Amino acid sequence: MASRVLVRSVGTSASPLSRSISSHCYTPLKPFVPHSRGHTRLSPPSTRPPPSSFSSSAFARSYSSASPAAVKSSSVWSKVAVGSTIALATSATLLSQLAKAPQMEANSSALSPLTGGNVIQDLQDENNRIAVEKKSTLELLRSIMVYKMCTFSLLVDLAPQLIHLAELVHLTAPAYWIVRKTFFAQFCGGETADDCIGTMNQLKNAGIGSILDLSIEVDLDESDLDQQTPEEIRSRFNKSADNIAQQISTCIETASNMSKSFAAIKVTAMGSPLLLQQVSTTLTALESGFKNIDQDRDGKVTKEEFKELVKMLPSPVDNQQSLDAVVDHLFKEADKDQDGRIDWVDFACTVSMNRDETRALFASDSSKDAPIPGLESADLEDYKRLLTRMEKLCDQAEKTNTRLMIDAEQSYFQPAIDSVALHLQEHYNHTPHADGPLIYNTYQMYLKDALGRLQQDYTRAQRNGYILAAKLVRGAYMVSERKRATELGLEDPICDGIEATHTSYNAGVDFMLGEMTRKQKLIALEHKPEDSASLSLKTSPVVLFVASHNKDSVMRTCERMQDLGLSPQSGLVMFGQLMGMCDQISYTLGQHGYGIYKYVPYGPIHHVIPYLIRRAQENASVLGGVTVERNLLWAELKSRFMAQKERAQIQAVPIVPAGPATTM
C-alpha cells in the first residue's frame, strides 16, 4: 500500500526540493484583491439566521427595507408577485385541508409484487404504481401540483424574480410557507440532518439508499464587497468554510448511522469560489501550455520541453543551476518508465498545487507577467487550508465507513474541483472498504470534454494504483453555463444538442463497463477453472454510479449489466436520482435488488431556495416530460377515491334482520 503524504499544516517542513524551490520563489507579493473575472464578484454565504426579508446569495441582494422608488418602479411585477403568492398559497392551503380528510388513505399493506419477469419489463410497465401506492394523499396531490408547476416555463423562468419581488413587498413569510409546503417538501428531506432520518428510513424500507446532501452552495455573484478590505473578505470566507465543514461533519455522522449511505460535498463551500476559479484558470493554462510545447504532437514532452514548461510557471527558479537541479529531480520523478518522455498525466501528478514540494512554483510574481497565471501567496495558503478541510472530512468518513460523493459544479470551477477530487482518491481509494471505494468524483457528461477527462482520470488511477469511482450525470448548469459563455464571448462548453449529450453519456457508461469487462477477462485467464473468477469491489479498477433520470439510460445500463453478468448486488454499478423525481425508476430498481440511491438535500430554507429554483429551472424539461409519472399519480388517486366510494356504498346498505327459521 502506498504511503500517504497528505497536506496538513501550512508550516509543515518540506523536502530539500521544496526548500530549493521556496528559497527562490516567495517574494513580497501584492495583497489579495477580489475581482470580477470579467462578469461577477464574490460573496461568501451568510451563516446568520435568515432575516425577516429573504436574502439569497445566488439570486438576490439583501434589502433591509424596500425603498419607495424601487417599489414604484416594480409596481407591475409587485402585483405579479402578490397574485402569484395568493394563488400558490391557496393551492398549498387546499393541499393541507385535503390531507386532513380521512378518506383516500394510502394502502397499508406491503408493496404489491411487480408484474414483469425482470427489471427491464417493470421499468417499461407504464402501469407500475410501486412508487405511488405507499404515498399519502397529501404527497400525491403535492407531487401532481409541483410537477405541473414545473411545466409552466414562464413560472419557472421568473421564479428568482418572484422571490426577489416577494421581499420587496414584504411577503417573505408567506413565500417561505408556500415553498416549504410545496417544492421544499417535494425535493428536500428537512432543514437539518436529523430531519432527514425519517425519509432515509422510508427509503431504506423500499430498498433505496440515501446520499445525504447539505445543500449550501456558493457561486460568483453580484454582491457588493467594495466596503470590505481584502483581509476582511478573506476572513469571512475562511470562517464560512470552517463553519460549513463542521456542518458537513455532522452530515457524515448522520449518514454513518444508516448503513451503505453516502454524504455529498460541494467543494465551493470549502473555500472561496474565486480562489477555485483562479486555480481552475491556472490549471487550464498549464494544460494548454503542455500541449503547445509538445512540438511533435505525440502527447509527450522531452526533458528539454519539460524544462521550458517549468520556466513558464508563475514562479520558476531564477538561478540556472538551481533550475537545472529542480528540473532533474522532477523529471526523474515523473518519468516512471525511464524512456525520457512524459505525458500530461505524469506531469500533472508531479507538478501540482496539491504537493508541498511544488506548490511554490505556482506563486505569482508581481514584477513580471508569466505565461501561466499564478496565485498570490495568501491564495496558495487558502488553497492548502481547503485541502486540509477536505482531508479531515475524508478521515472522518474513513473511520465511519461513509462514502463521500464530490459534486460537480460550474465549468469555471471544475478543473480545481477535479484536482482536489483526484488528490483525495489517490490517498483514500487504494484499499476498497466494505462498501467499495471511499471517494467518488462526478462527471457532467453534457460537457464536450467530459469523456476525455474520464478516460484520462482512469489512466491516472491505473498508474497510481487506486480505484476510480465515478458518478456520471448529464449536468445541471446548462442554462447558466450557456448564458455565461454568451456574455463573455466564450465557446459553449455544452454538447451541441440533446442527442450529442445522450451519446456522450452512453459513451461514458460504456467506457466504465468496458474496463470492468477487460479486468474480468484478465481475472478469468489468471484463475484456475475451479476458482472463482468473478469481478468484485476488491478486484475491479472502477466503480460506476449512474445518476440519471433518463429511463432509457437506466434500462440500457441494466441490459449491459445482464449481458456482462454483473450482479445487481455486486456494488460495482449503482444508480441514483434526486429526491422527489423519477420515483418509479428508483422504487423499481430497489425492488429488484439493484444499488439505488436518492439524493436527500437538506438545509435552512433560505439556503436551499437556490437549489430548489435550479431544480425547477434545470430540470424543467425532465419534469415536463414525466407524463407517465403524473398519470400514475392520478391513477392512484382515482383508485383510492373509487375504493372509498365503494366502502361508503357498502356502509349505506341497510342490514336486514334474518327472519325466524322454518322447517319443511
C-alpha positions as CSV (number, residue, x, y, z in Angstrom):
1,M,0.0,0.0,0.0
2,A,1.4,3.4,-1.0
3,S,2.2,5.6,2.0
4,R,0.1,8.7,2.4
5,V,1.6,12.1,2.1
6,L,-1.2,14.5,2.9
7,V,-1.4,18.2,3.2
8,R,-1.7,19.1,6.8
9,S,-0.4,22.4,8.2
10,V,0.7,25.5,6.4
11,G,4.0,25.5,8.2
12,T,5.0,21.8,7.6
13,S,8.7,21.3,6.9
14,A,9.4,20.3,3.3
15,S,11.9,18.2,1.4
16,P,15.2,19.6,0.1
17,L,13.5,20.1,-3.3
18,S,10.7,22.1,-1.7
19,R,13.2,24.3,0.2
20,S,15.2,24.8,-3.0
21,I,12.1,26.0,-4.8
22,S,10.8,28.1,-2.0
23,S,14.1,29.8,-1.4
24,H,13.9,31.2,-4.9
25,C,10.1,31.6,-5.4
26,Y,8.5,33.5,-2.5
27,T,9.0,37.2,-2.7
28,P,6.8,40.0,-1.3
29,L,3.6,39.8,-3.1
30,K,0.7,42.2,-3.6
31,P,-2.3,41.5,-1.3
32,F,-5.4,39.6,-2.3
33,V,-7.9,41.8,-4.1
34,P,-11.2,40.3,-5.2
35,H,-12.1,41.0,-8.7
36,S,-14.9,40.1,-11.1
37,R,-13.0,37.9,-13.6
38,G,-15.0,39.7,-16.3
39,H,-18.5,39.2,-15.0
40,T,-19.2,38.9,-11.3
41,R,-17.9,39.5,-7.9
42,L,-17.8,37.2,-4.9
43,S,-19.5,36.9,-1.6
44,P,-19.4,34.1,1.0
45,P,-22.7,32.6,2.2
46,S,-24.1,34.2,5.3
47,T,-24.1,31.9,8.3
48,R,-26.6,34.1,10.2
49,P,-30.2,33.1,10.6
50,P,-32.5,34.4,7.8
51,P,-33.6,37.9,8.3
52,S,-37.2,39.0,8.2
53,S,-36.8,39.7,4.5
54,F,-35.4,36.9,2.3
55,S,-31.8,37.1,1.1
56,S,-30.2,34.6,-1.2
57,S,-26.5,34.9,-2.3
58,A,-27.3,33.3,-5.6
59,F,-30.3,35.3,-6.7
60,A,-30.9,38.5,-4.7
61,R,-29.2,41.2,-2.6
62,S,-30.3,41.9,0.9
63,Y,-32.7,44.7,1.5
64,S,-33.3,45.9,5.0
65,S,-36.3,47.8,3.7
66,A,-37.9,48.5,0.3
67,S,-37.3,51.9,-1.0
68,P,-40.3,53.8,-2.4
69,A,-38.6,54.3,-5.7
70,A,-37.8,50.6,-6.0
71,V,-41.4,49.6,-5.2
72,K,-42.8,52.2,-7.6
73,S,-40.6,51.1,-10.4
74,S,-41.6,47.5,-9.8
75,S,-45.3,48.1,-9.3
76,V,-46.3,45.8,-12.1
77,W,-44.1,43.0,-11.0
78,S,-45.1,43.5,-7.4
79,K,-48.7,42.8,-8.5
80,V,-47.5,39.7,-10.2
81,A,-45.7,38.6,-7.1
82,V,-48.7,39.3,-4.9
83,G,-51.0,37.5,-7.3
84,S,-48.7,34.5,-7.6
85,T,-48.3,34.4,-3.8
86,I,-52.0,34.4,-3.3
87,A,-52.6,31.7,-5.9
88,L,-49.9,29.4,-4.6
89,A,-51.0,30.0,-1.0
90,T,-54.5,29.0,-1.9
91,S,-53.2,25.8,-3.6
92,A,-51.0,24.9,-0.7
93,T,-53.8,25.5,1.8
94,L,-56.1,23.3,-0.2
95,L,-53.5,20.6,-0.1
96,S,-53.3,20.9,3.6
97,Q,-57.1,20.7,4.0
98,L,-57.3,17.7,1.7
99,A,-54.6,15.9,3.6
100,K,-56.6,16.2,6.8
101,A,-59.6,14.3,5.3
102,P,-59.9,10.7,6.4
103,Q,-60.8,9.3,3.0
104,M,-58.4,8.0,0.3
105,E,-55.6,6.9,2.7
106,A,-52.6,5.1,1.4
107,N,-52.8,1.3,1.3
108,S,-51.1,0.0,4.5
109,S,-50.3,-3.4,3.0
110,A,-46.9,-4.4,1.8
111,L,-45.7,-3.3,-1.6
112,S,-47.5,-5.1,-4.4
113,P,-45.4,-7.6,-6.3
114,L,-44.1,-6.3,-9.7
115,T,-45.7,-7.8,-12.7
116,G,-42.8,-8.2,-15.0
117,G,-40.3,-11.1,-15.0
118,N,-37.3,-8.8,-14.9
119,V,-36.3,-5.3,-14.2
120,I,-36.5,-4.1,-17.8
121,Q,-40.1,-5.2,-18.1
122,D,-41.0,-3.5,-14.9
123,L,-39.3,-0.3,-15.9
124,Q,-41.2,-0.3,-19.2
125,D,-44.5,-1.0,-17.5
126,E,-46.4,2.3,-17.6
127,N,-49.0,0.9,-15.1
128,N,-46.4,0.1,-12.5
129,R,-47.5,2.0,-9.4
130,I,-44.9,0.7,-7.0
131,A,-43.6,4.3,-6.3
132,V,-47.0,5.9,-5.6
133,E,-49.1,3.3,-3.8
134,K,-47.4,3.9,-0.4
135,K,-47.6,7.7,-0.6
136,S,-50.1,9.6,1.5
137,T,-52.9,11.5,-0.2
138,L,-51.1,14.8,0.6
139,E,-47.9,13.5,-1.1
140,L,-49.8,12.5,-4.2
141,L,-51.6,15.9,-4.5
142,R,-48.4,17.8,-3.8
143,S,-46.4,15.8,-6.4
144,I,-49.1,16.4,-9.0
145,M,-49.1,20.1,-8.3
146,V,-45.3,20.5,-8.2
147,Y,-44.8,18.5,-11.4
148,K,-47.5,20.6,-13.1
149,M,-46.0,23.9,-12.0
150,C,-42.6,22.9,-13.4
151,T,-44.2,22.5,-16.8
152,F,-45.0,26.2,-16.8
153,S,-41.8,27.6,-18.3
154,L,-42.7,31.2,-17.6
155,L,-43.3,30.5,-13.9
156,V,-40.0,28.5,-13.7
157,D,-38.0,31.3,-15.5
158,L,-39.5,34.0,-13.3
159,A,-39.0,32.1,-10.0
160,P,-35.9,34.1,-8.9
161,Q,-37.6,37.4,-9.8
162,L,-40.7,36.4,-7.9
163,I,-38.8,35.6,-4.8
164,H,-36.9,38.9,-5.1
165,L,-40.1,40.8,-5.5
166,A,-41.7,39.0,-2.6
167,E,-39.0,40.6,-0.3
168,L,-39.6,44.0,-1.9
169,V,-43.3,43.9,-0.9
170,H,-42.6,42.2,2.4
171,L,-44.1,38.8,1.5
172,T,-41.1,36.8,2.6
173,A,-43.0,34.9,5.3
174,P,-45.9,33.6,3.1
175,A,-43.4,32.9,0.3
176,Y,-41.4,30.7,2.6
177,W,-44.5,29.0,3.8
178,I,-45.5,28.2,0.2
179,V,-42.1,27.0,-0.7
180,R,-41.9,24.8,2.4
181,K,-45.3,23.2,1.7
182,T,-44.6,22.5,-2.0
183,F,-41.1,22.4,-3.5
184,F,-39.2,22.0,-0.3
185,A,-41.4,19.1,0.8
186,Q,-41.1,17.5,-2.6
187,F,-37.3,17.8,-3.1
188,C,-35.8,18.1,0.4
189,G,-35.6,15.9,3.4
190,G,-35.7,18.7,6.0
191,E,-33.8,21.7,7.4
192,T,-31.4,19.6,9.5
193,A,-29.6,16.3,9.1
194,D,-31.8,14.8,11.9
195,D,-34.9,15.9,10.0
196,C,-33.9,13.6,7.2
197,I,-33.7,10.4,9.2
198,G,-37.4,9.6,8.8
199,T,-37.0,10.0,5.0
200,M,-33.9,7.9,4.9
201,N,-35.7,5.1,6.9
202,Q,-38.6,5.1,4.5
203,L,-36.2,4.8,1.5
204,K,-34.3,2.0,3.2
205,N,-37.6,0.1,3.7
206,A,-38.1,0.3,-0.1
207,G,-34.5,-1.0,-0.8
208,I,-33.2,2.5,-1.6
209,G,-30.1,4.1,-0.1
210,S,-29.5,7.7,0.7
211,I,-27.0,10.4,-0.3
212,L,-27.3,13.0,2.4
213,D,-26.6,16.4,1.0
214,L,-26.1,19.7,2.9
215,S,-27.4,21.9,0.1
216,I,-25.4,25.0,0.7
217,E,-23.9,26.4,-2.5
218,V,-21.5,29.2,-3.1
219,D,-21.1,30.9,-6.5
220,L,-19.7,34.0,-8.1
221,D,-22.5,36.6,-7.6
222,E,-23.1,40.3,-7.7
223,S,-22.8,41.1,-4.0
224,D,-21.1,44.3,-3.2
225,L,-17.8,43.7,-1.3
226,D,-16.3,47.1,-2.0
227,Q,-16.8,48.3,1.6
228,Q,-14.6,45.5,2.9
229,T,-10.9,45.2,3.0
230,P,-9.2,42.1,1.3
231,E,-8.3,40.8,4.8
232,E,-11.9,41.1,5.9
233,I,-13.1,39.3,2.8
234,R,-10.6,36.5,3.3
235,S,-11.5,36.2,6.9
236,R,-15.2,35.9,6.1
237,F,-14.6,33.2,3.5
238,N,-12.4,31.1,5.8
239,K,-14.8,31.5,8.7
240,S,-17.7,30.5,6.5
241,A,-15.8,27.5,5.1
242,D,-14.9,26.3,8.6
243,N,-18.5,26.6,9.6
244,I,-19.8,24.6,6.6
245,A,-17.1,22.0,7.1
246,Q,-18.4,21.5,10.7
247,Q,-21.9,21.1,9.3
248,I,-20.7,18.6,6.7
249,S,-19.1,16.7,9.5
250,T,-22.5,16.4,11.2
251,C,-23.9,15.3,7.8
252,I,-21.3,12.5,7.7
253,E,-22.0,11.5,11.2
254,T,-25.8,11.3,10.5
255,A,-25.2,9.3,7.2
256,S,-23.0,6.9,9.1
257,N,-25.9,5.8,11.2
258,M,-27.6,4.3,8.1
259,S,-25.6,1.5,6.5
260,K,-24.3,2.0,3.0
261,S,-25.1,5.7,2.9
262,F,-23.2,8.5,1.2
263,A,-22.6,12.1,2.2
264,A,-22.3,14.7,-0.6
265,I,-19.8,17.5,-0.6
266,K,-19.6,20.7,-2.7
267,V,-16.0,21.9,-2.9
268,T,-17.1,25.5,-3.5
269,A,-18.3,25.5,0.1
270,M,-14.9,24.5,1.4
271,G,-13.2,27.8,0.4
272,S,-13.5,30.9,-1.7
273,P,-15.2,30.3,-5.1
274,L,-13.0,33.0,-6.6
275,L,-10.0,31.0,-5.3
276,L,-11.3,27.9,-7.1
277,Q,-11.8,29.9,-10.3
278,Q,-8.3,31.2,-10.1
279,V,-6.9,27.7,-9.5
280,S,-9.0,26.4,-12.5
281,T,-7.7,29.2,-14.7
282,T,-4.1,28.3,-13.8
283,L,-4.6,24.5,-14.4
284,T,-6.3,25.1,-17.7
285,A,-3.5,27.4,-18.8
286,L,-0.9,24.8,-17.7
287,E,-2.5,22.0,-19.7
288,S,-2.7,24.3,-22.8
289,G,1.0,25.2,-22.3
290,F,1.8,21.5,-22.2
291,K,0.0,20.9,-25.5
292,N,1.7,23.9,-27.1
293,I,5.2,22.9,-26.1
294,D,4.7,19.4,-27.3
295,Q,6.3,20.1,-30.7
296,D,5.7,16.7,-32.4
297,R,2.1,16.5,-31.0
298,D,2.5,12.9,-29.7
299,G,1.1,13.8,-26.3
300,K,4.6,13.6,-24.6
301,V,7.4,16.0,-23.9
302,T,11.1,15.5,-23.6
303,K,13.2,16.7,-20.7
304,E,14.1,19.9,-22.6
305,E,10.5,20.6,-23.3
306,F,9.7,19.9,-19.7
307,K,12.3,22.5,-18.6
308,E,10.8,25.1,-20.9
309,L,7.3,24.4,-19.4
310,V,8.7,24.8,-15.9
311,K,10.2,28.1,-16.9
312,M,6.7,29.2,-18.0
313,L,5.3,28.7,-14.5
314,P,4.5,31.8,-12.4
315,S,7.5,31.4,-10.1
316,P,10.2,29.3,-11.6
317,V,13.6,29.1,-10.0
318,D,15.7,32.0,-11.3
319,N,19.1,30.6,-10.7
320,Q,20.1,28.4,-13.6
321,Q,22.0,25.9,-11.5
322,S,19.0,25.6,-9.1
323,L,16.6,25.4,-12.0
324,D,18.5,22.5,-13.6
325,A,18.6,20.7,-10.2
326,V,14.8,21.1,-9.8
327,V,14.1,20.0,-13.4
328,D,16.3,17.0,-13.0
329,H,14.6,15.9,-9.8
330,L,11.0,16.5,-11.1
331,F,11.6,14.9,-14.5
332,K,13.2,11.8,-13.0
333,E,10.2,11.5,-10.6
334,A,7.7,11.9,-13.5
335,D,9.4,9.6,-15.9
336,K,8.4,6.4,-14.2
337,D,9.2,4.2,-17.2
338,Q,12.5,6.0,-17.8
339,D,12.0,6.4,-21.6
340,G,13.0,10.1,-21.5
341,R,9.4,11.3,-22.2
342,I,6.4,12.1,-20.1
343,D,2.7,12.7,-20.9
344,W,0.2,15.1,-19.3
345,V,-0.9,12.7,-16.6
346,D,2.6,12.2,-15.4
347,F,3.3,15.9,-15.5
348,A,0.1,16.8,-13.6
349,C,0.8,14.3,-10.9
350,T,4.3,15.6,-10.4
351,V,4.0,19.4,-10.8
352,S,0.9,20.1,-8.7
353,M,-0.5,22.6,-6.3
354,N,-1.6,19.7,-4.2
355,R,2.0,18.9,-3.3
356,D,4.1,20.8,-0.7
357,E,7.2,20.1,-2.9
358,T,5.9,22.0,-5.9
359,R,3.2,24.4,-4.7
360,A,5.6,27.3,-4.6
361,L,6.1,27.1,-8.3
362,F,2.6,28.5,-8.7
363,A,3.2,31.6,-6.6
364,S,2.7,34.7,-8.8
365,D,5.4,37.3,-9.0
366,S,4.1,40.8,-9.4
367,S,7.3,42.0,-11.0
368,K,6.7,40.0,-14.2
369,D,4.0,38.5,-16.3
370,A,4.2,34.8,-16.5
371,P,2.7,32.9,-19.5
372,I,0.8,30.8,-17.0
373,P,-1.1,32.9,-14.4
374,G,-0.4,32.2,-10.8
375,L,-1.8,32.8,-7.3
376,E,-0.9,35.2,-4.6
377,S,1.0,33.5,-1.7
378,A,-2.1,34.1,0.5
379,D,-4.3,32.3,-2.0
380,L,-2.0,29.3,-2.0
381,E,-2.2,29.3,1.8
382,D,-6.0,29.3,1.5
383,Y,-5.9,26.5,-1.1
384,K,-3.9,24.5,1.4
385,R,-6.5,25.2,4.1
386,L,-9.2,23.9,1.7
387,L,-7.3,20.7,1.2
388,T,-6.9,20.3,4.9
389,R,-10.6,20.7,5.5
390,M,-11.4,18.1,2.8
391,E,-8.8,15.7,4.3
392,K,-10.3,16.0,7.8
393,L,-13.7,15.1,6.4
394,C,-12.3,12.2,4.5
395,D,-10.6,10.9,7.6
396,Q,-13.9,11.0,9.4
397,A,-15.7,9.3,6.6
398,E,-13.0,6.6,6.5
399,K,-13.4,5.9,10.2
400,T,-17.2,5.7,10.0
401,N,-17.2,3.8,6.6
402,T,-19.3,6.5,5.0
403,R,-18.6,7.1,1.3
404,L,-18.3,10.7,0.0
405,M,-19.7,12.0,-3.2
406,I,-17.9,15.1,-4.5
407,D,-20.5,17.0,-6.6
408,A,-19.7,18.6,-10.0
409,E,-20.3,22.3,-10.2
410,Q,-19.9,25.1,-12.8
411,S,-17.3,24.5,-15.5
412,Y,-15.2,27.5,-14.4
413,F,-14.7,25.7,-11.0
414,Q,-14.4,22.2,-12.3
415,P,-10.7,21.9,-13.0
416,A,-9.9,22.8,-9.4
417,I,-12.7,20.5,-8.1
418,D,-11.3,17.6,-10.2
419,S,-7.8,18.3,-8.9
420,V,-9.0,18.1,-5.3
421,A,-11.1,15.0,-6.0
422,L,-8.2,13.2,-7.7
423,H,-5.9,14.1,-4.9
424,L,-8.3,12.6,-2.4
425,Q,-8.9,9.5,-4.5
426,E,-5.2,8.9,-4.7
427,H,-4.9,8.8,-1.0
428,Y,-8.2,7.2,0.1
429,N,-9.2,4.8,-2.7
430,H,-6.2,2.5,-2.7
431,T,-7.9,-0.1,-0.5
432,P,-11.6,-0.7,-1.0
433,H,-13.7,-0.6,2.1
434,A,-16.6,-3.0,2.8
435,D,-18.9,-1.0,0.6
436,G,-16.4,0.0,-2.0
437,P,-14.1,3.0,-2.6
438,L,-14.4,6.0,-0.3
439,I,-14.3,9.0,-2.7
440,Y,-16.5,9.4,-5.8
441,N,-16.0,12.2,-8.3
442,T,-18.7,13.5,-10.6
443,Y,-18.6,13.9,-14.3
444,Q,-21.1,16.1,-16.2
445,M,-21.4,14.3,-19.5
446,Y,-23.1,17.2,-21.2
447,L,-19.7,18.9,-21.3
448,K,-17.8,18.4,-24.6
449,D,-14.6,17.4,-22.8
450,A,-16.2,15.1,-20.2
451,L,-15.4,11.7,-21.9
452,G,-11.8,12.6,-22.5
453,R,-11.4,13.7,-18.8
454,L,-13.0,10.5,-17.6
455,Q,-10.6,8.4,-19.7
456,Q,-7.6,10.5,-18.6
457,D,-8.5,10.2,-15.0
458,Y,-8.8,6.4,-15.4
459,T,-5.2,6.3,-16.8
460,R,-4.1,8.4,-13.8
461,A,-5.8,6.0,-11.3
462,Q,-4.2,3.0,-13.0
463,R,-0.7,4.4,-12.8
464,N,-1.1,5.4,-9.2
465,G,-2.8,2.2,-8.1
466,Y,-6.2,3.4,-6.8
467,I,-9.8,2.8,-7.8
468,L,-11.6,5.3,-10.0
469,A,-15.1,5.8,-8.6
470,A,-17.1,7.9,-11.0
471,K,-20.6,9.3,-10.8
472,L,-21.9,10.2,-14.3
473,V,-24.6,12.8,-14.6
474,R,-25.8,14.7,-17.7
475,G,-25.4,18.1,-16.0
476,A,-27.4,20.7,-14.0
477,Y,-26.0,24.1,-15.1
478,M,-26.8,24.2,-18.8
479,V,-28.8,27.5,-18.6
480,S,-26.2,29.4,-16.5
481,E,-23.2,27.9,-18.5
482,R,-24.6,29.0,-21.8
483,K,-25.6,32.4,-20.6
484,R,-22.1,33.0,-19.2
485,A,-20.4,31.8,-22.4
486,T,-22.5,34.2,-24.4
487,E,-21.9,37.1,-22.2
488,L,-18.1,36.6,-22.1
489,G,-17.8,35.5,-25.8
490,L,-16.5,32.1,-24.9
491,E,-17.0,28.8,-26.7
492,D,-20.1,27.0,-25.5
493,P,-18.8,24.1,-23.2
494,I,-22.1,22.2,-23.6
495,C,-22.6,19.5,-26.2
496,D,-24.5,20.6,-29.3
497,G,-28.0,19.2,-28.8
498,I,-29.6,16.6,-26.6
499,E,-28.6,13.7,-28.9
500,A,-24.9,14.6,-28.5
501,T,-25.4,14.7,-24.8
502,H,-27.0,11.2,-24.9
503,T,-24.1,9.9,-27.0
504,S,-21.6,11.4,-24.5
505,Y,-23.4,9.9,-21.6
506,N,-23.7,6.4,-23.1
507,A,-20.1,6.5,-24.1
508,G,-19.1,7.2,-20.5
509,V,-21.1,4.3,-19.2
510,D,-19.7,2.0,-22.0
511,F,-16.2,3.0,-21.1
512,M,-16.6,2.2,-17.4
513,L,-18.3,-1.1,-18.1
514,G,-15.7,-1.9,-20.7
515,E,-12.9,-1.5,-18.2
516,M,-14.8,-3.9,-15.9
517,T,-15.1,-6.4,-18.7
518,R,-11.4,-6.1,-19.5
519,K,-10.5,-6.8,-15.9
520,Q,-12.9,-9.7,-15.7
521,K,-11.3,-11.4,-18.7
522,L,-7.9,-11.0,-17.1
523,I,-9.1,-12.5,-13.9
524,A,-10.5,-15.4,-15.8
525,L,-7.2,-16.1,-17.5
526,E,-5.3,-15.9,-14.2
527,H,-7.6,-18.2,-12.2
528,K,-7.8,-22.0,-12.3
529,P,-11.1,-23.4,-13.6
530,E,-12.2,-24.4,-10.1
531,D,-11.5,-21.0,-8.6
532,S,-14.0,-18.0,-8.7
533,A,-13.2,-15.6,-11.4
534,S,-16.0,-13.1,-10.8
535,L,-15.3,-9.4,-10.6
536,S,-15.8,-7.7,-7.2
537,L,-15.2,-4.5,-5.3
538,K,-11.8,-5.8,-4.3
539,T,-10.7,-6.5,-7.9
540,S,-12.4,-4.0,-10.1
541,P,-10.4,-1.0,-11.3
542,V,-13.5,1.2,-11.5
543,V,-16.9,1.6,-9.8
544,L,-19.7,3.3,-11.7
545,F,-22.6,5.4,-10.4
546,V,-25.2,6.0,-13.0
547,A,-27.0,9.2,-11.8
548,S,-29.8,9.7,-14.3
549,H,-33.5,10.5,-14.6
550,N,-33.5,9.2,-18.1
551,K,-35.3,5.8,-18.1
552,D,-33.6,4.8,-21.4
553,S,-30.1,5.3,-19.9
554,V,-31.1,3.2,-16.8
555,M,-32.6,0.4,-18.8
556,R,-29.6,0.4,-21.2
557,T,-27.2,0.1,-18.3
558,C,-29.3,-2.7,-16.7
559,E,-29.2,-4.6,-20.0
560,R,-25.4,-4.2,-20.3
561,M,-25.0,-5.5,-16.7
562,Q,-27.1,-8.5,-17.6
563,D,-25.0,-9.1,-20.8
564,L,-21.8,-8.8,-18.8
565,G,-23.0,-11.0,-16.0
566,L,-22.7,-8.2,-13.4
567,S,-24.9,-8.9,-10.3
568,P,-27.2,-6.0,-9.2
569,Q,-25.9,-6.7,-5.7
570,S,-22.2,-6.5,-6.6
571,G,-21.8,-2.8,-5.8
572,L,-19.9,-2.3,-9.0
573,V,-22.7,-0.4,-10.7
574,M,-25.1,1.8,-8.7
575,F,-27.9,4.2,-9.7
576,G,-29.2,7.4,-8.3
577,Q,-31.9,10.0,-8.7
578,L,-32.9,13.2,-6.8
579,M,-35.4,13.1,-4.1
580,G,-38.9,13.8,-5.5
581,M,-38.0,12.9,-9.1
582,C,-38.5,9.7,-11.1
583,D,-39.6,7.6,-8.2
584,Q,-40.9,4.9,-10.4
585,I,-37.4,4.2,-11.6
586,S,-35.9,4.3,-8.1
587,Y,-38.5,2.0,-6.4
588,T,-38.4,-0.5,-9.3
589,L,-34.7,-0.8,-9.1
590,G,-34.9,-1.1,-5.3
591,Q,-37.5,-3.9,-5.5
592,H,-35.2,-5.8,-7.8
593,G,-32.2,-5.5,-5.5
594,Y,-30.1,-3.0,-7.5
595,G,-27.9,-0.5,-5.8
596,I,-30.2,2.5,-6.0
597,Y,-29.8,5.8,-4.1
598,K,-31.7,9.0,-3.6
599,Y,-30.1,12.4,-3.1
600,V,-31.7,13.8,0.1
601,P,-30.9,17.5,0.2
602,Y,-31.4,19.5,3.4
603,G,-30.6,22.9,4.9
604,P,-32.2,26.1,6.2
605,I,-34.8,27.1,3.7
606,H,-33.1,30.5,2.9
607,H,-30.0,28.4,1.8
608,V,-31.9,25.7,0.0
609,I,-34.1,28.0,-2.2
610,P,-31.3,28.5,-4.8
611,Y,-31.2,24.6,-5.1
612,L,-34.9,24.4,-5.4
613,I,-35.1,27.1,-8.1
614,R,-32.3,25.3,-10.1
615,R,-34.2,22.0,-9.7
616,A,-37.1,23.7,-11.4
617,Q,-35.1,25.6,-14.0
618,E,-32.5,23.0,-15.0
619,N,-34.9,20.0,-14.8
620,A,-38.0,21.6,-16.3
621,S,-37.5,19.5,-19.5
622,V,-37.3,16.4,-17.4
623,L,-40.3,17.3,-15.2
624,G,-42.3,18.4,-18.2
625,G,-41.8,15.0,-19.7
626,V,-42.9,12.9,-16.8
627,T,-46.3,12.3,-18.2
628,V,-46.2,8.7,-17.2
629,E,-45.3,9.7,-13.6
630,R,-48.3,12.1,-13.4
631,N,-50.6,9.6,-14.9
632,L,-49.6,7.1,-12.2
633,L,-50.3,9.7,-9.5
634,W,-53.7,10.4,-10.9
635,A,-54.5,6.7,-11.3
636,E,-53.6,6.1,-7.7
637,L,-55.8,9.0,-6.6
638,K,-58.7,7.7,-8.7
639,S,-58.2,4.2,-7.3
640,R,-58.4,5.5,-3.7
641,F,-61.4,7.6,-4.5
642,M,-63.2,4.6,-6.1
643,A,-62.3,2.4,-3.1
644,Q,-63.6,4.9,-0.7
645,K,-66.8,5.3,-2.7
646,E,-67.3,1.5,-2.7
647,R,-66.8,1.4,1.1
648,A,-69.3,4.2,1.5
649,Q,-71.9,2.4,-0.6
650,I,-71.4,-0.8,1.4
651,Q,-71.8,1.0,4.6
652,A,-75.0,2.7,3.3
653,V,-76.8,-0.6,2.6
654,P,-79.2,-1.4,5.5
655,I,-78.8,-4.7,7.3
656,V,-82.0,-6.7,7.1
657,P,-82.6,-8.9,10.2
658,A,-82.9,-12.5,9.5
659,G,-86.4,-14.0,9.9
660,P,-87.3,-17.0,12.1
661,A,-86.1,-20.3,10.9
662,T,-88.8,-22.5,9.4
663,T,-88.9,-26.2,8.8
664,M,-90.3,-28.0,6.0
